[in-house]
């Protein structure tokens, strides 16, 4: 689900990801669960994390072309 909302290759914060998944899949998610899932996907190399000076994290789907 997270990978689906990031398929547009745009950087998105966890709150935006949460809102888009909830809207698309009619779910009620916990923000901490979304953050944990994004961290796991980043560790697997599927997402790229960008951190702001504020400490906020943004994610983008990793490009498959290398």
PDBQT receptor file of N, H, CA, C and O in Angstrom, charges set to zero:
ATOM      1  N   UNK A   1       0.809  -1.190   0.000  1.00  0.00    +0.000 N 
ATOM      2  CA  UNK A   1       0.000   0.000   0.000  1.00  0.00    +0.000 C 
ATOM      3  C   UNK A   1       0.859   1.263   0.000  1.00  0.00    +0.000 C 
ATOM      4  O   UNK A   1       0.594   2.205  -0.748  1.00  0.00    +0.000 OA
ATOM      5  N   UNK A   2       1.876   1.274   0.836  1.00  0.00    +0.000 N 
ATOM      6  H   UNK A   2       2.091   0.509   1.444  1.00  0.00    +0.000 HD
ATOM      7  CA  UNK A   2       2.767   2.434   0.888  1.00  0.00    +0.000 C 
ATOM      8  C   UNK A   2       3.495   2.577  -0.438  1.00  0.00    +0.000 C 
ATOM      9  O   UNK A   2       3.637   3.685  -0.955  1.00  0.00    +0.000 OA
ATOM     10  N   UNK A   3       3.952   1.473  -0.983  1.00  0.00    +0.000 N 
ATOM     11  H   UNK A   3       3.836   0.573  -0.562  1.00  0.00    +0.000 HD
ATOM     12  CA  UNK A   3       4.641   1.521  -2.263  1.00  0.00    +0.000 C 
ATOM     13  C   UNK A   3       3.709   2.047  -3.358  1.00  0.00    +0.000 C 
ATOM     14  O   UNK A   3       4.155   2.742  -4.271  1.00  0.00    +0.000 OA
ATOM     15  N   UNK A   4       2.431   1.720  -3.271  1.00  0.00    +0.000 N 
ATOM     16  H   UNK A   4       2.069   1.156  -2.529  1.00  0.00    +0.000 HD
ATOM     17  CA  UNK A   4       1.469   2.192  -4.270  1.00  0.00    +0.000 C 
ATOM     18  C   UNK A   4       1.323   3.712  -4.234  1.00  0.00    +0.000 C 
ATOM     19  O   UNK A   4       1.304   4.350  -5.287  1.00  0.00    +0.000 OA
ATOM     20  N   UNK A   5       1.219   4.301  -3.046  1.00  0.00    +0.000 N 
ATOM     21  H   UNK A   5       1.234   3.783  -2.191  1.00  0.00    +0.000 HD
ATOM     22  CA  UNK A   5       1.032   5.756  -2.977  1.00  0.00    +0.000 C 
ATOM     23  C   UNK A   5       2.320   6.508  -3.304  1.00  0.00    +0.000 C 
ATOM     24  O   UNK A   5       2.286   7.710  -3.570  1.00  0.00    +0.000 OA
ATOM     25  N   UNK A   6       3.452   5.811  -3.285  1.00  0.00    +0.000 N 
ATOM     26  H   UNK A   6       3.479   4.835  -3.069  1.00  0.00    +0.000 HD
ATOM     27  CA  UNK A   6       4.720   6.436  -3.651  1.00  0.00    +0.000 C 
ATOM     28  C   UNK A   6       5.126   6.122  -5.099  1.00  0.00    +0.000 C 
ATOM     29  O   UNK A   6       6.233   6.457  -5.521  1.00  0.00    +0.000 OA
ATOM     30  N   UNK A   7       4.248   5.494  -5.837  1.00  0.00    +0.000 N 
ATOM     31  H   UNK A   7       3.349   5.222  -5.495  1.00  0.00    +0.000 HD
ATOM     32  CA  UNK A   7       4.588   5.121  -7.213  1.00  0.00    +0.000 C 
ATOM     33  C   UNK A   7       4.753   6.325  -8.128  1.00  0.00    +0.000 C 
ATOM     34  O   UNK A   7       5.288   6.192  -9.229  1.00  0.00    +0.000 OA
ATOM     35  N   UNK A   8       4.301   7.509  -7.689  1.00  0.00    +0.000 N 
ATOM     36  H   UNK A   8       3.866   7.617  -6.795  1.00  0.00    +0.000 HD
ATOM     37  CA  UNK A   8       4.473   8.717  -8.513  1.00  0.00    +0.000 C 
ATOM     38  C   UNK A   8       5.880   9.298  -8.393  1.00  0.00    +0.000 C 
ATOM     39  O   UNK A   8       6.193  10.307  -9.026  1.00  0.00    +0.000 OA
ATOM     40  N   UNK A   9       6.736   8.657  -7.576  1.00  0.00    +0.000 N 
ATOM     41  H   UNK A   9       6.482   7.838  -7.062  1.00  0.00    +0.000 HD
ATOM     42  CA  UNK A   9       8.140   9.040  -7.407  1.00  0.00    +0.000 C 
ATOM     43  C   UNK A   9       8.328  10.428  -6.765  1.00  0.00    +0.000 C 
ATOM     44  O   UNK A   9       9.404  11.014  -6.876  1.00  0.00    +0.000 OA
ATOM     45  N   UNK A  10       7.304  10.949  -6.104  1.00  0.00    +0.000 N 
ATOM     46  H   UNK A  10       6.429  10.473  -6.014  1.00  0.00    +0.000 HD
ATOM     47  CA  UNK A  10       7.407  12.224  -5.403  1.00  0.00    +0.000 C 
ATOM     48  C   UNK A  10       7.777  11.979  -3.950  1.00  0.00    +0.000 C 
ATOM     49  O   UNK A  10       7.387  10.968  -3.366  1.00  0.00    +0.000 OA
ATOM     50  N   UNK A  11       8.537  12.914  -3.361  1.00  0.00    +0.000 N 
ATOM     51  H   UNK A  11       8.853  13.735  -3.835  1.00  0.00    +0.000 HD
ATOM     52  CA  UNK A  11       8.854  12.829  -1.941  1.00  0.00    +0.000 C 
ATOM     53  C   UNK A  11       7.604  13.159  -1.139  1.00  0.00    +0.000 C 
ATOM     54  O   UNK A  11       6.909  14.136  -1.418  1.00  0.00    +0.000 OA
ATOM     55  N   UNK A  12       7.331  12.326  -0.135  1.00  0.00    +0.000 N 
ATOM     56  H   UNK A  12       7.896  11.532   0.091  1.00  0.00    +0.000 HD
ATOM     57  CA  UNK A  12       6.162  12.532   0.710  1.00  0.00    +0.000 C 
ATOM     58  C   UNK A  12       6.531  12.267   2.156  1.00  0.00    +0.000 C 
ATOM     59  O   UNK A  12       7.317  11.367   2.452  1.00  0.00    +0.000 OA
ATOM     60  N   UNK A  13       5.963  13.052   3.050  1.00  0.00    +0.000 N 
ATOM     61  H   UNK A  13       5.325  13.784   2.809  1.00  0.00    +0.000 HD
ATOM     62  CA  UNK A  13       6.141  12.843   4.477  1.00  0.00    +0.000 C 
ATOM     63  C   UNK A  13       5.224  11.734   4.973  1.00  0.00    +0.000 C 
ATOM     64  O   UNK A  13       4.310  11.307   4.268  1.00  0.00    +0.000 OA
ATOM     65  N   UNK A  14       5.474  11.280   6.178  1.00  0.00    +0.000 N 
ATOM     66  H   UNK A  14       6.217  11.627   6.751  1.00  0.00    +0.000 HD
ATOM     67  CA  UNK A  14       4.689  10.158   6.704  1.00  0.00    +0.000 C 
ATOM     68  C   UNK A  14       3.210  10.514   6.853  1.00  0.00    +0.000 C 
ATOM     69  O   UNK A  14       2.351   9.658   6.640  1.00  0.00    +0.000 OA
ATOM     70  N   UNK A  15       2.898  11.752   7.211  1.00  0.00    +0.000 N 
ATOM     71  H   UNK A  15       3.596  12.448   7.384  1.00  0.00    +0.000 HD
ATOM     72  CA  UNK A  15       1.488  12.123   7.342  1.00  0.00    +0.000 C 
ATOM     73  C   UNK A  15       0.780  12.098   5.999  1.00  0.00    +0.000 C 
ATOM     74  O   UNK A  15      -0.373  11.674   5.917  1.00  0.00    +0.000 OA
ATOM     75  N   UNK A  16       1.445  12.539   4.955  1.00  0.00    +0.000 N 
ATOM     76  H   UNK A  16       2.381  12.883   5.021  1.00  0.00    +0.000 HD
ATOM     77  CA  UNK A  16       0.862  12.493   3.617  1.00  0.00    +0.000 C 
ATOM     78  C   UNK A  16       0.684  11.052   3.166  1.00  0.00    +0.000 C 
ATOM     79  O   UNK A  16      -0.347  10.694   2.595  1.00  0.00    +0.000 OA
ATOM     80  N   UNK A  17       1.681  10.234   3.422  1.00  0.00    +0.000 N 
ATOM     81  H   UNK A  17       2.518  10.524   3.886  1.00  0.00    +0.000 HD
ATOM     82  CA  UNK A  17       1.587   8.813   3.073  1.00  0.00    +0.000 C 
ATOM     83  C   UNK A  17       0.415   8.179   3.812  1.00  0.00    +0.000 C 
ATOM     84  O   UNK A  17      -0.378   7.445   3.223  1.00  0.00    +0.000 OA
ATOM     85  N   UNK A  18       0.313   8.468   5.109  1.00  0.00    +0.000 N 
ATOM     86  H   UNK A  18       0.957   9.064   5.588  1.00  0.00    +0.000 HD
ATOM     87  CA  UNK A  18      -0.782   7.924   5.921  1.00  0.00    +0.000 C 
ATOM     88  C   UNK A  18      -2.138   8.343   5.347  1.00  0.00    +0.000 C 
ATOM     89  O   UNK A  18      -3.023   7.504   5.181  1.00  0.00    +0.000 OA
ATOM     90  N   UNK A  19      -2.304   9.614   5.048  1.00  0.00    +0.000 N 
ATOM     91  H   UNK A  19      -1.585  10.296   5.183  1.00  0.00    +0.000 HD
ATOM     92  CA  UNK A  19      -3.576  10.118   4.522  1.00  0.00    +0.000 C 
ATOM     93  C   UNK A  19      -3.926   9.472   3.184  1.00  0.00    +0.000 C 
ATOM     94  O   UNK A  19      -5.076   9.097   2.954  1.00  0.00    +0.000 OA
ATOM     95  N   UNK A  20      -2.941   9.344   2.308  1.00  0.00    +0.000 N 
ATOM     96  H   UNK A  20      -2.007   9.649   2.495  1.00  0.00    +0.000 HD
ATOM     97  CA  UNK A  20      -3.211   8.765   0.994  1.00  0.00    +0.000 C 
ATOM     98  C   UNK A  20      -3.570   7.291   1.084  1.00  0.00    +0.000 C 
ATOM     99  O   UNK A  20      -4.459   6.829   0.369  1.00  0.00    +0.000 OA
ATOM    100  N   UNK A  21      -2.892   6.541   1.956  1.00  0.00    +0.000 N 
ATOM    101  H   UNK A  21      -2.170   6.916   2.537  1.00  0.00    +0.000 HD
ATOM    102  CA  UNK A  21      -3.214   5.116   2.136  1.00  0.00    +0.000 C 
ATOM    103  C   UNK A  21      -4.606   4.983   2.755  1.00  0.00    +0.000 C 
ATOM    104  O   UNK A  21      -5.399   4.146   2.323  1.00  0.00    +0.000 OA
ATOM    105  N   UNK A  22      -4.904   5.801   3.761  1.00  0.00    +0.000 N 
ATOM    106  H   UNK A  22      -4.260   6.481   4.111  1.00  0.00    +0.000 HD
ATOM    107  CA  UNK A  22      -6.222   5.734   4.399  1.00  0.00    +0.000 C 
ATOM    108  C   UNK A  22      -7.338   6.030   3.405  1.00  0.00    +0.000 C 
ATOM    109  O   UNK A  22      -8.372   5.363   3.411  1.00  0.00    +0.000 OA
ATOM    110  N   UNK A  23      -7.129   7.030   2.552  1.00  0.00    +0.000 N 
ATOM    111  H   UNK A  23      -6.288   7.571   2.547  1.00  0.00    +0.000 HD
ATOM    112  CA  UNK A  23      -8.139   7.399   1.560  1.00  0.00    +0.000 C 
ATOM    113  C   UNK A  23      -8.296   6.316   0.504  1.00  0.00    +0.000 C 
ATOM    114  O   UNK A  23      -9.413   5.918   0.174  1.00  0.00    +0.000 OA
ATOM    115  N   UNK A  24      -7.181   5.845  -0.020  1.00  0.00    +0.000 N 
ATOM    116  H   UNK A  24      -6.273   6.169   0.249  1.00  0.00    +0.000 HD
ATOM    117  CA  UNK A  24      -7.206   4.857  -1.104  1.00  0.00    +0.000 C 
ATOM    118  C   UNK A  24      -7.764   3.507  -0.651  1.00  0.00    +0.000 C 
ATOM    119  O   UNK A  24      -8.523   2.871  -1.382  1.00  0.00    +0.000 OA
ATOM    120  N   UNK A  25      -7.386   3.069   0.557  1.00  0.00    +0.000 N 
ATOM    121  H   UNK A  25      -6.769   3.585   1.151  1.00  0.00    +0.000 HD
ATOM    122  CA  UNK A  25      -7.736   1.727   1.013  1.00  0.00    +0.000 C 
ATOM    123  C   UNK A  25      -8.775   1.702   2.129  1.00  0.00    +0.000 C 
ATOM    124  O   UNK A  25      -9.069   0.639   2.677  1.00  0.00    +0.000 OA
ATOM    125  N   UNK A  26      -9.336   2.871   2.475  1.00  0.00    +0.000 N 
ATOM    126  H   UNK A  26      -9.097   3.734   2.030  1.00  0.00    +0.000 HD
ATOM    127  CA  UNK A  26     -10.381   2.973   3.501  1.00  0.00    +0.000 C 
ATOM    128  C   UNK A  26      -9.939   2.338   4.820  1.00  0.00    +0.000 C 
ATOM    129  O   UNK A  26     -10.659   1.536   5.414  1.00  0.00    +0.000 OA
ATOM    130  N   UNK A  27      -8.728   2.719   5.265  1.00  0.00    +0.000 N 
ATOM    131  H   UNK A  27      -8.142   3.370   4.782  1.00  0.00    +0.000 HD
ATOM    132  CA  UNK A  27      -8.154   2.204   6.501  1.00  0.00    +0.000 C 
ATOM    133  C   UNK A  27      -7.971   3.325   7.508  1.00  0.00    +0.000 C 
ATOM    134  O   UNK A  27      -8.014   4.504   7.156  1.00  0.00    +0.000 OA
ATOM    135  N   UNK A  28      -7.765   2.949   8.763  1.00  0.00    +0.000 N 
ATOM    136  H   UNK A  28      -7.730   1.992   9.049  1.00  0.00    +0.000 HD
ATOM    137  CA  UNK A  28      -7.406   3.902   9.807  1.00  0.00    +0.000 C 
ATOM    138  C   UNK A  28      -6.049   3.458  10.351  1.00  0.00    +0.000 C 
ATOM    139  O   UNK A  28      -5.962   2.461  11.068  1.00  0.00    +0.000 OA
ATOM    140  N   UNK A  29      -4.998   4.194  10.011  1.00  0.00    +0.000 N 
ATOM    141  H   UNK A  29      -5.069   5.003   9.428  1.00  0.00    +0.000 HD
ATOM    142  CA  UNK A  29      -3.640   3.808  10.367  1.00  0.00    +0.000 C 
ATOM    143  C   UNK A  29      -3.102   4.644  11.518  1.00  0.00    +0.000 C 
ATOM    144  O   UNK A  29      -3.521   5.780  11.734  1.00  0.00    +0.000 OA
ATOM    145  N   UNK A  30      -2.178   4.063  12.238  1.00  0.00    +0.000 N 
ATOM    146  H   UNK A  30      -1.838   3.140  12.062  1.00  0.00    +0.000 HD
ATOM    147  CA  UNK A  30      -1.455   4.777  13.291  1.00  0.00    +0.000 C 
ATOM    148  C   UNK A  30      -0.201   5.393  12.659  1.00  0.00    +0.000 C 
ATOM    149  O   UNK A  30       0.535   4.697  11.959  1.00  0.00    +0.000 OA
ATOM    150  N   UNK A  31       0.051   6.685  12.894  1.00  0.00    +0.000 N 
ATOM    151  H   UNK A  31      -0.546   7.250  13.463  1.00  0.00    +0.000 HD
ATOM    152  CA  UNK A  31       1.228   7.323  12.298  1.00  0.00    +0.000 C 
ATOM    153  C   UNK A  31       2.545   6.620  12.628  1.00  0.00    +0.000 C 
ATOM    154  O   UNK A  31       3.448   6.576  11.793  1.00  0.00    +0.000 OA
ATOM    155  N   UNK A  32       2.659   6.074  13.831  1.00  0.00    +0.000 N 
ATOM    156  H   UNK A  32       1.925   6.110  14.510  1.00  0.00    +0.000 HD
ATOM    157  CA  UNK A  32       3.881   5.356  14.204  1.00  0.00    +0.000 C 
ATOM    158  C   UNK A  32       4.060   4.085  13.385  1.00  0.00    +0.000 C 
ATOM    159  O   UNK A  32       5.185   3.710  13.054  1.00  0.00    +0.000 OA
ATOM    160  N   UNK A  33       2.951   3.421  13.057  1.00  0.00    +0.000 N 
ATOM    161  H   UNK A  33       2.038   3.726  13.326  1.00  0.00    +0.000 HD
ATOM    162  CA  UNK A  33       3.024   2.223  12.228  1.00  0.00    +0.000 C 
ATOM    163  C   UNK A  33       3.471   2.565  10.806  1.00  0.00    +0.000 C 
ATOM    164  O   UNK A  33       4.229   1.817  10.191  1.00  0.00    +0.000 OA
ATOM    165  N   UNK A  34       2.992   3.707  10.288  1.00  0.00    +0.000 N 
ATOM    166  H   UNK A  34       2.376   4.315  10.788  1.00  0.00    +0.000 HD
ATOM    167  CA  UNK A  34       3.400   4.150   8.959  1.00  0.00    +0.000 C 
ATOM    168  C   UNK A  34       4.893   4.458   8.960  1.00  0.00    +0.000 C 
ATOM    169  O   UNK A  34       5.604   4.074   8.031  1.00  0.00    +0.000 OA
ATOM    170  N   UNK A  35       5.373   5.148   9.994  1.00  0.00    +0.000 N 
ATOM    171  H   UNK A  35       4.795   5.460  10.748  1.00  0.00    +0.000 HD
ATOM    172  CA  UNK A  35       6.792   5.474  10.113  1.00  0.00    +0.000 C 
ATOM    173  C   UNK A  35       7.635   4.199  10.171  1.00  0.00    +0.000 C 
ATOM    174  O   UNK A  35       8.669   4.105   9.509  1.00  0.00    +0.000 OA
ATOM    175  N   UNK A  36       7.197   3.231  10.954  1.00  0.00    +0.000 N 
ATOM    176  H   UNK A  36       6.357   3.308  11.492  1.00  0.00    +0.000 HD
ATOM    177  CA  UNK A  36       7.930   1.963  11.068  1.00  0.00    +0.000 C 
ATOM    178  C   UNK A  36       7.967   1.218   9.738  1.00  0.00    +0.000 C 
ATOM    179  O   UNK A  36       8.998   0.663   9.358  1.00  0.00    +0.000 OA
ATOM    180  N   UNK A  37       6.843   1.209   9.038  1.00  0.00    +0.000 N 
ATOM    181  H   UNK A  37       6.006   1.660   9.347  1.00  0.00    +0.000 HD
ATOM    182  CA  UNK A  37       6.789   0.535   7.743  1.00  0.00    +0.000 C 
ATOM    183  C   UNK A  37       7.719   1.220   6.745  1.00  0.00    +0.000 C 
ATOM    184  O   UNK A  37       8.419   0.550   5.986  1.00  0.00    +0.000 OA
ATOM    185  N   UNK A  38       7.728   2.546   6.743  1.00  0.00    +0.000 N 
ATOM    186  H   UNK A  38       7.159   3.091   7.359  1.00  0.00    +0.000 HD
ATOM    187  CA  UNK A  38       8.616   3.287   5.842  1.00  0.00    +0.000 C 
ATOM    188  C   UNK A  38      10.079   3.003   6.176  1.00  0.00    +0.000 C 
ATOM    189  O   UNK A  38      10.905   2.860   5.275  1.00  0.00    +0.000 OA
ATOM    190  N   UNK A  39      10.398   2.923   7.457  1.00  0.00    +0.000 N 
ATOM    191  H   UNK A  39       9.727   3.039   8.189  1.00  0.00    +0.000 HD
ATOM    192  CA  UNK A  39      11.770   2.617   7.868  1.00  0.00    +0.000 C 
ATOM    193  C   UNK A  39      12.183   1.219   7.412  1.00  0.00    +0.000 C 
ATOM    194  O   UNK A  39      13.314   1.019   6.968  1.00  0.00    +0.000 OA
ATOM    195  N   UNK A  40      11.273   0.253   7.519  1.00  0.00    +0.000 N 
ATOM    196  H   UNK A  40      10.355   0.415   7.879  1.00  0.00    +0.000 HD
ATOM    197  CA  UNK A  40      11.575  -1.113   7.068  1.00  0.00    +0.000 C 
ATOM    198  C   UNK A  40      11.773  -1.152   5.553  1.00  0.00    +0.000 C 
ATOM    199  O   UNK A  40      12.683  -1.821   5.063  1.00  0.00    +0.000 OA
ATOM    200  N   UNK A  41      10.928  -0.441   4.813  1.00  0.00    +0.000 N 
ATOM    201  H   UNK A  41      10.189   0.103   5.211  1.00  0.00    +0.000 HD
ATOM    202  CA  UNK A  41      11.056  -0.407   3.359  1.00  0.00    +0.000 C 
ATOM    203  C   UNK A  41      12.349   0.298   2.939  1.00  0.00    +0.000 C 
ATOM    204  O   UNK A  41      12.963  -0.067   1.937  1.00  0.00    +0.000 OA
ATOM    205  N   UNK A  42      12.757   1.308   3.710  1.00  0.00    +0.000 N 
ATOM    206  H   UNK A  42      12.258   1.605   4.524  1.00  0.00    +0.000 HD
ATOM    207  CA  UNK A  42      14.022   1.995   3.436  1.00  0.00    +0.000 C 
ATOM    208  C   UNK A  42      15.192   1.044   3.679  1.00  0.00    +0.000 C 
ATOM    209  O   UNK A  42      16.133   1.008   2.887  1.00  0.00    +0.000 OA
ATOM    210  N   UNK A  43      15.141   0.280   4.760  1.00  0.00    +0.000 N 
ATOM    211  H   UNK A  43      14.377   0.310   5.403  1.00  0.00    +0.000 HD
ATOM    212  CA  UNK A  43      16.212  -0.672   5.075  1.00  0.00    +0.000 C 
ATOM    213  C   UNK A  43      16.348  -1.740   3.992  1.00  0.00    +0.000 C 
ATOM    214  O   UNK A  43      17.442  -2.255   3.761  1.00  0.00    +0.000 OA
ATOM    215  N   UNK A  44      15.247  -2.070   3.333  1.00  0.00    +0.000 N 
ATOM    216  H   UNK A  44      14.358  -1.651   3.521  1.00  0.00    +0.000 HD
ATOM    217  CA  UNK A  44      15.271  -3.058   2.251  1.00  0.00    +0.000 C 
ATOM    218  C   UNK A  44      15.674  -2.450   0.913  1.00  0.00    +0.000 C 
ATOM    219  O   UNK A  44      15.801  -3.159  -0.085  1.00  0.00    +0.000 OA
ATOM    220  N   UNK A  45      15.874  -1.130   0.896  1.00  0.00    +0.000 N 
ATOM    221  H   UNK A  45      15.771  -0.553   1.707  1.00  0.00    +0.000 HD
ATOM    222  CA  UNK A  45      16.287  -0.465  -0.331  1.00  0.00    +0.000 C 
ATOM    223  C   UNK A  45      15.143  -0.122  -1.274  1.00  0.00    +0.000 C 
ATOM    224  O   UNK A  45      15.378   0.255  -2.422  1.00  0.00    +0.000 OA
ATOM    225  N   UNK A  46      13.908  -0.250  -0.802  1.00  0.00    +0.000 N 
ATOM    226  H   UNK A  46      13.717  -0.557   0.131  1.00  0.00    +0.000 HD
ATOM    227  CA  UNK A  46      12.753   0.027  -1.648  1.00  0.00    +0.000 C 
ATOM    228  C   UNK A  46      12.345   1.492  -1.626  1.00  0.00    +0.000 C 
ATOM    229  O   UNK A  46      11.743   1.989  -2.578  1.00  0.00    +0.000 OA
ATOM    230  N   UNK A  47      12.675   2.184  -0.535  1.00  0.00    +0.000 N 
ATOM    231  H   UNK A  47      13.165   1.780   0.237  1.00  0.00    +0.000 HD
ATOM    232  CA  UNK A  47      12.409   3.608  -0.406  1.00  0.00    +0.000 C 
ATOM    233  C   UNK A  47      13.709   4.341  -0.129  1.00  0.00    +0.000 C 
ATOM    234  O   UNK A  47      14.673   3.763   0.373  1.00  0.00    +0.000 OA
ATOM    235  N   UNK A  48      13.719   5.624  -0.465  1.00  0.00    +0.000 N 
ATOM    236  H   UNK A  48      12.936   6.094  -0.872  1.00  0.00    +0.000 HD
ATOM    237  CA  UNK A  48      14.836   6.501  -0.136  1.00  0.00    +0.000 C 
ATOM    238  C   UNK A  48      14.309   7.528   0.859  1.00  0.00    +0.000 C 
ATOM    239  O   UNK A  48      13.258   8.130   0.638  1.00  0.00    +0.000 OA
ATOM    240  N   UNK A  49      15.041   7.727   1.957  1.00  0.00    +0.000 N 
ATOM    241  H   UNK A  49      15.894   7.238   2.136  1.00  0.00    +0.000 HD
ATOM    242  CA  UNK A  49      14.621   8.675   2.987  1.00  0.00    +0.000 C 
ATOM    243  C   UNK A  49      15.398   9.975   2.842  1.00  0.00    +0.000 C 
ATOM    244  O   UNK A  49      16.611   9.975   2.629  1.00  0.00    +0.000 OA
ATOM    245  N   UNK A  50      14.678  11.077   2.960  1.00  0.00    +0.000 N 
ATOM    246  H   UNK A  50      13.693  11.078   3.133  1.00  0.00    +0.000 HD
ATOM    247  CA  UNK A  50      15.268  12.403   2.981  1.00  0.00    +0.000 C 
ATOM    248  C   UNK A  50      14.882  13.032   4.309  1.00  0.00    +0.000 C 
ATOM    249  O   UNK A  50      13.709  13.015   4.682  1.00  0.00    +0.000 OA
ATOM    250  N   UNK A  51      15.849  13.585   5.027  1.00  0.00    +0.000 N 
ATOM    251  H   UNK A  51      16.802  13.599   4.724  1.00  0.00    +0.000 HD
ATOM    252  CA  UNK A  51      15.564  14.204   6.313  1.00  0.00    +0.000 C 
ATOM    253  C   UNK A  51      15.715  15.712   6.217  1.00  0.00    +0.000 C 
ATOM    254  O   UNK A  51      16.668  16.221   5.628  1.00  0.00    +0.000 OA
ATOM    255  N   UNK A  52      14.770  16.409   6.798  1.00  0.00    +0.000 N 
ATOM    256  H   UNK A  52      13.995  15.995   7.277  1.00  0.00    +0.000 HD
ATOM    257  CA  UNK A  52      14.790  17.864   6.863  1.00  0.00    +0.000 C 
ATOM    258  C   UNK A  52      15.554  18.288   8.112  1.00  0.00    +0.000 C 
ATOM    259  O   UNK A  52      15.748  17.489   9.028  1.00  0.00    +0.000 OA
ATOM    260  N   UNK A  53      15.983  19.528   8.145  1.00  0.00    +0.000 N 
ATOM    261  H   UNK A  53      15.826  20.177   7.401  1.00  0.00    +0.000 HD
ATOM    262  CA  UNK A  53      16.651  20.065   9.338  1.00  0.00    +0.000 C 
ATOM    263  C   UNK A  53      15.743  20.016  10.559  1.00  0.00    +0.000 C 
ATOM    264  O   UNK A  53      16.224  19.960  11.691  1.00  0.00    +0.000 OA
ATOM    265  N   UNK A  54      14.436  20.036  10.337  1.00  0.00    +0.000 N 
ATOM    266  H   UNK A  54      14.045  20.082   9.417  1.00  0.00    +0.000 HD
ATOM    267  CA  UNK A  54      13.465  19.983  11.428  1.00  0.00    +0.000 C 
ATOM    268  C   UNK A  54      13.376  18.597  12.063  1.00  0.00    +0.000 C 
ATOM    269  O   UNK A  54      12.777  18.428  13.125  1.00  0.00    +0.000 OA
ATOM    270  N   UNK A  55      13.978  17.610  11.402  1.00  0.00    +0.000 N 
ATOM    271  H   UNK A  55      14.464  17.747  10.539  1.00  0.00    +0.000 HD
ATOM    272  CA  UNK A  55      13.902  16.242  11.896  1.00  0.00    +0.000 C 
ATOM    273  C   UNK A  55      12.830  15.419  11.213  1.00  0.00    +0.000 C 
ATOM    274  O   UNK A  55      12.730  14.213  11.434  1.00  0.00    +0.000 OA
ATOM    275  N   UNK A  56      12.021  16.076  10.375  1.00  0.00    +0.000 N 
ATOM    276  H   UNK A  56      12.103  17.057  10.195  1.00  0.00    +0.000 HD
ATOM    277  CA  UNK A  56      10.982  15.356   9.649  1.00  0.00    +0.000 C 
ATOM    278  C   UNK A  56      11.612  14.515   8.543  1.00  0.00    +0.000 C 
ATOM    279  O   UNK A  56      12.610  14.912   7.941  1.00  0.00    +0.000 OA
ATOM    280  N   UNK A  57      11.025  13.363   8.286  1.00  0.00    +0.000 N 
ATOM    281  H   UNK A  57      10.215  13.041   8.775  1.00  0.00    +0.000 HD
ATOM    282  CA  UNK A  57      11.515  12.489   7.223  1.00  0.00    +0.000 C 
ATOM    283  C   UNK A  57      10.532  12.468   6.069  1.00  0.00    +0.000 C 
ATOM    284  O   UNK A  57       9.317  12.473   6.266  1.00  0.00    +0.000 OA
ATOM    285  N   UNK A  58      11.073  12.445   4.871  1.00  0.00    +0.000 N 
ATOM    286  H   UNK A  58      12.060  12.440   4.711  1.00  0.00    +0.000 HD
ATOM    287  CA  UNK A  58      10.291  12.324   3.653  1.00  0.00    +0.000 C 
ATOM    288  C   UNK A  58      10.816  11.121   2.903  1.00  0.00    +0.000 C 
ATOM    289  O   UNK A  58      11.998  10.789   2.986  1.00  0.00    +0.000 OA
ATOM    290  N   UNK A  59       9.925  10.466   2.167  1.00  0.00    +0.000 N 
ATOM    291  H   UNK A  59       8.964  10.736   2.099  1.00  0.00    +0.000 HD
ATOM    292  CA  UNK A  59      10.282   9.234   1.478  1.00  0.00    +0.000 C 
ATOM    293  C   UNK A  59       9.916   9.332   0.008  1.00  0.00    +0.000 C 
ATOM    294  O   UNK A  59       8.979  10.030  -0.380  1.00  0.00    +0.000 OA
ATOM    295  N   UNK A  60      10.684   8.611  -0.797  1.00  0.00    +0.000 N 
ATOM    296  H   UNK A  60      11.445   8.043  -0.482  1.00  0.00    +0.000 HD
ATOM    297  CA  UNK A  60      10.418   8.487  -2.217  1.00  0.00    +0.000 C 
ATOM    298  C   UNK A  60      10.725   7.045  -2.591  1.00  0.00    +0.000 C 
ATOM    299  O   UNK A  60      11.632   6.432  -2.028  1.00  0.00    +0.000 OA
ATOM    300  N   UNK A  61       9.978   6.511  -3.532  1.00  0.00    +0.000 N 
ATOM    301  H   UNK A  61       9.242   7.009  -3.990  1.00  0.00    +0.000 HD
ATOM    302  CA  UNK A  61      10.239   5.166  -4.007  1.00  0.00    +0.000 C 
ATOM    303  C   UNK A  61      11.611   5.150  -4.673  1.00  0.00    +0.000 C 
ATOM    304  O   UNK A  61      11.935   6.039  -5.460  1.00  0.00    +0.000 OA
ATOM    305  N   UNK A  62      12.408   4.147  -4.358  1.00  0.00    +0.000 N 
ATOM    306  H   UNK A  62      12.145   3.425  -3.718  1.00  0.00    +0.000 HD
ATOM    307  CA  UNK A  62      13.741   4.021  -4.952  1.00  0.00    +0.000 C 
ATOM    308  C   UNK A  62      13.591   3.699  -6.428  1.00  0.00    +0.000 C 
ATOM    309  O   UNK A  62      12.738   2.901  -6.819  1.00  0.00    +0.000 OA
ATOM    310  N   UNK A  63      14.419   4.319  -7.235  1.00  0.00    +0.000 N 
ATOM    311  H   UNK A  63      15.112   4.967  -6.918  1.00  0.00    +0.000 HD
ATOM    312  CA  UNK A  63      14.358   4.039  -8.676  1.00  0.00    +0.000 C 
ATOM    313  C   UNK A  63      14.886   2.632  -8.929  1.00  0.00    +0.000 C 
ATOM    314  O   UNK A  63      15.830   2.180  -8.280  1.00  0.00    +0.000 OA
ATOM    315  N   UNK A  64      14.275   1.967  -9.862  1.00  0.00    +0.000 N 
ATOM    316  H   UNK A  64      13.508   2.334 -10.389  1.00  0.00    +0.000 HD
ATOM    317  CA  UNK A  64      14.659   0.579 -10.147  1.00  0.00    +0.000 C 
ATOM    318  C   UNK A  64      15.764   0.480 -11.173  1.00  0.00    +0.000 C 
ATOM    319  O   UNK A  64      16.291  -0.603 -11.428  1.00  0.00    +0.000 OA
ATOM    320  N   UNK A  65      16.119   1.621 -11.767  1.00  0.00    +0.000 N 
ATOM    321  H   UNK A  65      15.691   2.500 -11.559  1.00  0.00    +0.000 HD
ATOM    322  CA  UNK A  65      17.127   1.598 -12.821  1.00  0.00    +0.000 C 
ATOM    323  C   UNK A  65      18.548   1.686 -12.347  1.00  0.00    +0.000 C 
ATOM    324  O   UNK A  65      19.476   1.623 -13.153  1.00  0.00    +0.000 OA
ATOM    325  N   UNK A  66      18.744   1.835 -11.013  1.00  0.00    +0.000 N 
ATOM    326  H   UNK A  66      17.990   1.886 -10.358  1.00  0.00    +0.000 HD
ATOM    327  CA  UNK A  66      20.107   1.851 -10.493  1.00  0.00    +0.000 C 
ATOM    328  C   UNK A  66      20.703   3.153 -10.392  1.00  0.00    +0.000 C 
ATOM    329  O   UNK A  66      21.851   3.275  -9.965  1.00  0.00    +0.000 OA
TER     330      UNK A  66
